Amino acid sequence: MIVECLTDNRSRTEAEIRVLFNDGHLDAIGSVTWKFDHVDVVEAPPNAAQNLETAAIEAGAQNVGPTTNNVHRVYAAMQ
């Protein structure tokens, strides 16, 4: 689980988050964020336009594809 916080005091926020997790074991701040990318995800219904993939790629999408339930998912760099 990654918890993202907006704060003006990093130490105080870390302590408050630790309390929320009942003093469980938490790694240091930022220790695993390098493993994840911030991306935008847009889902389109199965009856979306035929040219969804072409339009999405032209708009800057990184990946387009159907999911298991035929919903089309478009991944793009976070704006």
HELIX and SHEET records of a PDB file:
HELIX    1   1 ARG A   10  LEU A   20  1                                  11    
HELIX    2   2 THR A   33  LYS A   35  5                                   3    
HELIX    3   3 LEU A   52  GLU A   58  1                                   7    
SHEET    1   A 3 VAL A  39  ALA A  44  0                                        
SHEET    2   A 3 HIS A  72  ALA A  77 -1                                        
SHEET    3   A 3 ALA A  61  PRO A  66 -1                                        
END                                                                             
